[in-house]
Amino acid sequence: MKTMKLTRSKLSGEGLVIVIIVLAIIGAILWYLYSTKAATDRDARAFGRETIKRLTVDHDRQYVDAYLSPQAKLDLAPSMRDYLIQRFAQFGVPQQPIQIDEIITFESYFFQPRGIFTARLNYPGQGATLQLATSHPETRWQIDNITFTPGTVPH
């Protein structure tokens, strides 16, 4: 009888150890997912700000070509990209710092991030709005859409 009680307590102790290990693994997975989501959010915001700076301040056509998504390259032909950069160059450099509204969403709770960035640009004589859509489908951030609207009243 004594050996039976000893066996039961030994088994319940082993079960407790297994439960603790499983909970530790689940906790580690959740920590990884949340920390990755936070890092992805920071990266998205940095990419959006850098892209707006490269367009409005640096007028960098190569940057646009390098980071446009395949669909955006079809939608925004090379001549339209040239025209867009020429328009930014005509307006000059907007007043700094540029006010940017940043909206980052995830298609699933942790994966497939998308960003919408709306920059209110203050140029001498008039304002303008630049809206940028970004995503991170596989290995790097990309620009999905660029909309430049000159003549809008800055807020």
Backbone bond lengths (Angstrom), bond angles and torsions (degrees), N, CA, C in turn:
res aa  C-N    CA-C-N  psi(-1)  N-CA   C-N-CA  omega(-1)  CA-C   N-CA-C  phi
1 M - - - 1.432 - - 1.523 111.07 -
2 K 1.297 115.60 -39.21 1.450 119.70 -179.84 1.528 110.72 -65.96
3 T 1.317 118.81 -38.18 1.464 121.76 178.81 1.515 110.67 -67.21
4 M 1.315 118.80 -31.49 1.454 121.77 179.07 1.533 109.94 -67.50
5 K 1.327 118.56 -43.41 1.459 121.80 177.71 1.519 110.85 -64.46
6 L 1.310 117.57 -39.31 1.453 122.26 179.18 1.525 110.43 -63.79
7 T 1.314 117.96 -40.72 1.451 122.39 179.80 1.527 110.28 -66.10
8 R 1.348 116.31 -42.55 1.462 119.28 179.47 1.521 111.38 -63.87
9 S 1.284 119.00 -44.32 1.454 120.80 -179.18 1.524 110.45 -67.86
10 K 1.309 117.38 -33.53 1.463 120.37 177.75 1.534 110.00 -67.13
11 L 1.342 116.32 -41.23 1.467 120.18 178.59 1.522 111.27 -66.92
12 S 1.312 117.95 -40.71 1.459 119.47 179.93 1.525 110.52 -67.86
13 G 1.310 118.10 -32.95 1.466 121.80 175.23 1.511 111.74 -66.23
14 E 1.336 117.32 -40.08 1.461 121.13 177.17 1.527 110.89 -66.36
15 G 1.327 116.59 -38.29 1.464 120.78 177.70 1.517 111.60 -63.60
16 L 1.320 116.58 -39.41 1.457 121.15 178.41 1.530 110.87 -64.29
17 V 1.313 117.27 -40.38 1.462 121.64 178.03 1.530 110.12 -62.87
18 I 1.321 117.36 -42.66 1.472 121.32 179.38 1.529 110.31 -64.04
19 V 1.323 117.26 -41.87 1.469 120.69 178.51 1.526 110.20 -62.90
20 I 1.312 118.28 -42.69 1.460 121.72 179.07 1.527 110.67 -63.20
21 I 1.320 117.53 -41.68 1.476 121.26 178.58 1.520 110.52 -63.66
22 V 1.324 117.22 -45.27 1.468 120.82 179.85 1.528 110.24 -62.59
23 L 1.324 118.35 -43.02 1.465 121.06 178.18 1.524 111.48 -64.27
24 A 1.327 117.36 -37.75 1.468 120.58 177.35 1.530 110.70 -64.78
25 I 1.307 117.30 -40.67 1.471 120.98 178.80 1.529 110.21 -65.11
26 I 1.328 116.77 -45.36 1.468 120.13 178.89 1.534 110.33 -62.51
27 G 1.327 117.11 -41.46 1.467 120.67 177.23 1.517 111.85 -61.68
28 A 1.320 117.56 -41.51 1.470 121.37 179.02 1.523 111.13 -65.29
29 I 1.310 116.91 -39.88 1.474 120.54 178.66 1.533 109.98 -64.63
30 L 1.324 116.93 -45.46 1.467 119.71 179.07 1.525 111.59 -63.28
31 W 1.333 117.16 -42.55 1.463 120.54 176.83 1.521 110.33 -58.48
32 Y 1.332 117.61 -44.39 1.469 121.76 -179.86 1.532 110.63 -62.02
33 L 1.331 117.11 -46.07 1.467 120.11 -178.69 1.528 111.38 -62.67
34 Y 1.327 117.90 -45.39 1.460 120.34 -178.89 1.527 111.85 -68.60
35 S 1.327 117.73 -38.63 1.468 118.81 179.18 1.526 110.87 -70.27
36 T 1.329 117.17 -35.04 1.470 120.52 176.39 1.523 110.37 -66.72
37 K 1.319 117.13 -39.73 1.467 120.65 178.47 1.524 110.45 -63.65
38 A 1.324 117.56 -42.77 1.466 120.98 179.02 1.528 110.97 -64.60
39 A 1.328 117.26 -41.22 1.473 120.57 178.74 1.527 110.45 -66.33
40 T 1.319 117.04 -39.48 1.466 121.11 178.74 1.525 110.29 -64.72
41 D 1.313 116.98 -39.81 1.468 121.26 177.40 1.531 110.21 -61.38
42 R 1.339 117.32 -45.43 1.474 120.68 177.82 1.529 111.06 -61.92
43 D 1.346 116.56 -42.82 1.464 120.58 179.06 1.527 111.27 -63.00
44 A 1.323 116.90 -40.14 1.469 121.06 179.54 1.525 110.55 -61.61
45 R 1.315 116.51 -45.39 1.465 120.50 -179.45 1.529 110.99 -65.39
46 A 1.325 116.64 -40.54 1.475 120.20 178.30 1.522 110.65 -64.65
47 F 1.340 117.33 -41.96 1.462 120.44 179.03 1.529 110.65 -64.11
48 G 1.320 117.98 -43.31 1.460 121.13 179.74 1.526 112.08 -62.41
49 R 1.332 116.23 -45.65 1.469 119.61 178.93 1.525 111.42 -63.67
50 E 1.333 116.10 -43.57 1.470 120.24 179.73 1.529 110.81 -62.85
51 T 1.321 116.87 -41.08 1.464 120.64 -179.79 1.524 110.42 -64.58
52 I 1.315 117.83 -43.13 1.469 120.91 178.47 1.520 110.18 -62.94
53 K 1.318 117.51 -42.61 1.468 120.87 177.47 1.524 110.81 -62.26
54 R 1.334 116.73 -44.82 1.469 119.77 -178.78 1.521 111.78 -64.16
55 L 1.318 117.72 -32.21 1.464 120.55 178.68 1.524 111.72 -77.92
56 T 1.333 116.68 -51.41 1.457 120.07 -169.16 1.518 114.33 -86.18
57 V 1.312 117.82 -30.75 1.464 120.82 -177.02 1.525 111.08 -100.62
58 D 1.333 116.99 -48.03 1.468 121.25 -175.25 1.528 113.25 -89.23
59 H 1.341 117.41 -20.42 1.479 122.73 -177.72 1.531 109.90 53.72
60 D 1.313 117.02 50.71 1.463 124.63 -170.14 1.532 111.51 -94.41
61 R 1.313 116.32 98.15 1.466 122.13 -179.48 1.529 111.49 -68.00
62 Q 1.331 118.69 -37.80 1.459 121.05 -178.80 1.532 111.15 -63.61
63 Y 1.306 116.43 -36.96 1.469 120.11 177.45 1.526 109.95 -61.79
64 V 1.316 116.36 -45.45 1.467 120.38 179.14 1.524 109.89 -60.53
65 D 1.320 117.20 -46.90 1.468 120.60 179.97 1.526 111.74 -60.92
66 A 1.317 116.53 -38.70 1.463 120.46 -176.36 1.524 112.65 -70.94
67 Y 1.338 117.55 -30.55 1.464 119.73 -172.41 1.525 115.03 -110.87
68 L 1.315 118.87 1.54 1.466 119.55 175.31 1.521 110.29 -68.69
69 S 1.314 115.96 140.30 1.460 120.13 175.49 1.525 109.23 -69.98
70 P 1.320 118.42 160.41 1.471 119.64 178.13 1.533 113.02 -55.62
71 Q 1.331 117.12 -41.70 1.464 119.45 179.04 1.523 111.14 -67.65
72 A 1.325 117.49 -38.77 1.463 120.88 179.04 1.522 111.23 -65.94
73 K 1.339 117.24 -32.49 1.467 119.99 176.30 1.516 111.00 -65.78
74 L 1.337 116.77 -33.44 1.467 119.95 176.09 1.528 110.71 -73.55
75 D 1.326 116.68 -40.78 1.467 121.18 -178.23 1.529 112.12 -71.53
76 L 1.315 117.25 -34.50 1.453 122.62 -176.24 1.535 108.09 -113.87
77 A 1.308 115.52 88.86 1.472 121.35 -176.77 1.528 110.63 -60.49
78 P 1.330 118.68 159.03 1.469 121.23 -179.94 1.531 113.48 -53.06
79 S 1.328 117.21 -39.22 1.469 119.05 179.45 1.532 111.01 -65.92
80 M 1.333 117.70 -34.93 1.469 120.85 177.14 1.532 110.57 -69.87
81 R 1.323 116.82 -35.54 1.468 119.99 176.68 1.528 110.20 -65.47
82 D 1.351 115.81 -41.99 1.467 119.40 176.31 1.523 110.82 -60.23
83 Y 1.327 116.65 -44.67 1.454 121.58 -179.73 1.531 110.66 -61.94
84 L 1.332 116.83 -42.68 1.456 121.56 179.57 1.531 110.99 -60.19
85 I 1.316 116.81 -47.40 1.471 120.75 179.65 1.531 110.51 -65.42
86 Q 1.345 117.58 -38.21 1.465 120.74 176.78 1.529 111.18 -62.17
87 R 1.333 116.42 -39.51 1.472 120.04 178.47 1.533 110.66 -63.46
88 F 1.318 116.62 -43.57 1.466 119.60 177.45 1.529 110.57 -62.22
89 A 1.322 116.93 -40.57 1.467 120.68 179.51 1.530 110.70 -66.30
90 Q 1.341 117.80 -38.35 1.465 121.05 178.10 1.526 111.50 -63.10
91 F 1.310 116.12 -39.20 1.459 119.90 -179.76 1.527 111.74 -72.90
92 G 1.315 117.35 -25.17 1.464 120.71 -178.28 1.516 111.39 88.51
93 V 1.302 115.68 -155.99 1.464 121.20 -179.24 1.521 108.55 -97.55
94 P 1.331 118.17 127.82 1.464 119.47 179.88 1.526 111.19 -71.53
95 Q 1.327 114.12 161.54 1.458 120.93 177.82 1.533 108.47 -60.63
96 Q 1.341 114.71 137.84 1.457 121.14 -179.00 1.518 109.95 -100.88
97 P 1.291 121.98 150.42 1.460 127.15 -6.55 1.527 110.35 -77.49
98 I 1.307 115.60 151.67 1.461 121.50 179.40 1.532 108.04 -79.95
99 Q 1.334 115.70 130.23 1.468 120.52 177.58 1.529 108.16 -80.84
100 I 1.329 116.72 121.04 1.465 121.91 -176.70 1.525 109.54 -125.87
101 D 1.335 115.90 125.52 1.463 121.59 171.50 1.526 106.86 -91.59
102 E 1.321 116.69 125.82 1.465 121.82 -175.09 1.526 109.71 -117.36
103 I 1.326 115.88 123.60 1.464 120.92 176.71 1.523 107.09 -124.47
104 I 1.331 116.50 116.34 1.459 122.26 179.04 1.525 107.57 -113.19
105 T 1.322 116.37 127.72 1.459 121.52 176.88 1.524 108.83 -128.40
106 F 1.328 114.56 161.43 1.460 121.12 177.24 1.522 107.52 -122.73
107 E 1.337 116.85 130.07 1.461 121.02 -179.34 1.527 110.43 -60.29
108 S 1.323 116.77 -50.08 1.455 120.60 167.23 1.523 104.66 -103.59
109 Y 1.285 118.85 172.51 1.464 119.35 -169.97 1.517 113.73 -60.43
110 F 1.339 117.58 -32.86 1.461 120.73 -177.60 1.519 114.15 -116.64
111 F 1.317 118.47 -12.79 1.455 120.58 -169.18 1.524 111.73 -124.34
112 Q 1.328 115.94 166.32 1.457 125.55 178.11 1.532 112.32 57.46
113 P 1.330 117.09 66.49 1.465 120.43 179.98 1.528 112.34 -73.51
114 R 1.303 115.09 148.85 1.464 123.35 175.27 1.521 107.65 -136.89
115 G 1.318 115.22 146.92 1.450 119.84 178.59 1.514 111.38 -130.49
116 I 1.312 115.87 140.99 1.467 122.91 172.34 1.529 105.68 -121.05
117 F 1.315 115.69 121.15 1.464 121.80 -178.56 1.520 108.30 -119.75
118 T 1.314 116.60 126.37 1.456 121.99 177.63 1.520 107.63 -118.24
119 A 1.332 114.95 114.60 1.466 121.06 -179.31 1.526 108.92 -104.51
120 R 1.317 114.84 128.40 1.466 120.65 174.43 1.520 106.92 -96.88
121 L 1.319 114.50 112.24 1.463 121.20 -173.45 1.525 109.48 -100.97
122 N 1.317 115.63 128.99 1.467 121.51 177.96 1.519 108.60 -107.52
123 Y 1.335 115.61 103.93 1.455 121.95 176.37 1.526 108.63 -100.44
124 P 1.320 117.49 157.15 1.471 118.66 175.07 1.533 109.56 -59.31
125 G 1.299 116.39 121.70 1.458 120.61 176.56 1.513 115.02 95.75
126 Q 1.315 118.81 -24.18 1.462 119.75 179.37 1.519 110.91 -164.83
127 G 1.304 114.17 165.18 1.456 120.35 176.71 1.516 109.93 -105.38
128 A 1.289 116.03 172.89 1.460 122.18 176.61 1.523 108.43 -155.98
129 T 1.312 115.38 162.07 1.460 121.16 177.54 1.523 108.88 -125.31
130 L 1.322 115.33 134.08 1.455 122.27 174.71 1.512 107.46 -118.45
131 Q 1.331 116.02 123.50 1.461 119.94 176.34 1.511 108.60 -116.19
132 L 1.313 115.21 133.90 1.455 122.78 -173.03 1.521 108.46 -130.00
133 A 1.326 117.14 129.18 1.466 122.07 174.68 1.521 108.24 -110.24
134 T 1.322 116.69 130.26 1.464 121.68 -178.45 1.524 110.09 -128.30
135 S 1.328 115.41 161.71 1.457 120.88 174.59 1.524 109.10 -153.44
136 H 1.310 114.93 169.47 1.470 122.01 179.99 1.529 107.47 -136.33
137 P 1.344 117.42 74.48 1.458 119.20 -173.14 1.528 114.59 -73.61
138 E 1.320 117.95 -33.75 1.464 118.82 -175.13 1.517 111.70 -135.44
139 T 1.324 116.40 -86.01 1.458 119.18 -171.00 1.524 114.30 -108.15
140 R 1.324 119.03 -17.82 1.452 120.02 -176.78 1.517 110.39 -151.24
141 W 1.320 114.51 164.83 1.454 120.50 176.88 1.517 109.42 -73.02
142 Q 1.322 115.51 148.93 1.465 120.22 177.77 1.516 109.81 -143.16
143 I 1.335 114.16 157.96 1.466 122.10 177.81 1.522 107.54 -93.90
144 D 1.328 116.78 122.47 1.462 120.93 -179.66 1.524 112.63 -94.88
145 N 1.333 116.53 -29.78 1.461 119.48 -177.76 1.523 109.40 -160.18
146 I 1.338 115.28 144.00 1.462 122.05 175.45 1.524 107.34 -129.70
147 T 1.327 116.49 126.29 1.455 121.13 177.01 1.529 108.15 -127.78
148 F 1.313 115.94 119.83 1.472 121.97 179.34 1.518 108.03 -114.40
149 T 1.321 116.53 122.88 1.460 121.48 -178.88 1.523 108.87 -123.80
150 P 1.354 117.24 99.10 1.460 118.67 177.93 1.524 111.41 -75.93
151 G 1.331 113.85 156.89 1.457 119.56 173.92 1.509 114.93 85.78
152 T 1.312 119.34 3.80 1.454 119.91 177.27 1.513 109.47 -80.83
153 V 1.306 115.78 147.91 1.458 120.91 -178.07 1.529 108.33 -76.39
154 P 1.321 118.41 124.77 1.459 119.32 178.28 1.520 111.25 -69.85
155 H 1.325 116.06 149.02 1.478 121.40 -179.69 1.496 109.96 -96.59
